Amino acid sequence: MVEVMYFAWVRERIGEPREKIDTQASTVAELVSELSAREPRYAAAFADLAALRVALDQELADFDAPLKGVREVAFFPPMTGG
């Protein structure tokens, strides 16, 4: 079981701030594929991975990062400074 959190427009498209997911995915990319296959709102949120960042247990990660031992996955758009 992993807790998945969504921020900014990702949360708006999915309509949930967070959810607990029982997944068989071994990488972030596989988790994204599972989520995208659920419903059109998930597919819309994950349509352009270049517009997304991911953090595993509050550490920035790549989409090919393994999920083994991870408790929390967060998806969010890139941050801009100013």
C-alpha positions in Angstrom: 0.0 0.0 0.0 1.3 3.4 -1.0 -0.1 6.9 -0.3 -0.3 8.9 -3.5 -0.6 12.7 -3.2 -1.5 15.1 -6.0 -0.7 18.9 -6.0 -1.7 22.0 -8.0 -3.3 21.2 -11.4 -2.7 17.5 -11.0 -5.0 17.5 -8.0 -7.6 19.6 -9.9 -7.7 17.2 -12.8 -8.0 14.1 -10.6 -10.3 15.7 -8.1 -8.6 14.2 -5.1 -5.7 15.5 -2.9 -4.5 12.0 -1.9 -5.4 8.4 -1.9 -4.1 5.1 -0.7 -3.3 2.6 -3.5 -2.6 -1.1 -3.5 -0.3 -1.4 -6.5 1.8 -4.1 -8.1 3.9 -1.4 -9.9 7.7 -1.7 -9.4 8.5 1.8 -10.7 6.9 5.2 -10.7 6.3 4.8 -14.5 4.4 1.6 -13.9 2.3 3.3 -11.2 1.6 6.1 -13.6 0.4 3.5 -16.2 -1.8 1.9 -13.7 -3.3 5.2 -12.6 -3.8 6.4 -16.2 -5.7 3.3 -17.1 -8.2 3.9 -14.3 -10.3 6.7 -15.7 -10.1 9.6 -18.2 -9.4 12.1 -15.4 -6.2 10.2 -14.4 -5.2 9.8 -18.1 -5.6 13.6 -18.5 -3.5 14.3 -15.4 -0.6 12.1 -16.6 -0.9 12.8 -20.3 2.4 14.8 -20.4 5.0 13.4 -18.0 7.4 16.2 -19.1 5.1 18.6 -17.2 5.3 16.6 -14.0 7.7 16.0 -11.2 7.6 13.2 -8.7 8.8 12.8 -5.1 9.2 9.5 -3.2 9.0 9.9 0.5 9.6 13.6 0.1 12.7 13.2 -2.1 12.7 14.2 -5.8 13.0 11.2 -8.0 12.8 10.1 -11.7 9.9 8.2 -13.2 12.1 5.1 -13.6 12.7 5.1 -9.8 11.8 1.9 -7.9 8.8 1.9 -5.6 10.1 -0.9 -3.3 9.8 0.3 0.3 8.3 3.7 -0.7 5.4 4.8 1.5 4.5 8.1 -0.2 4.5 9.2 -3.9 3.7 12.9 -4.7 3.0 14.2 -8.2 3.3 18.0 -8.9 4.2 20.4 -11.6 7.7 21.9 -11.8 8.3 24.7 -9.4 9.4 28.1 -10.6 11.4 30.5 -8.6 11.2 34.2 -8.5 
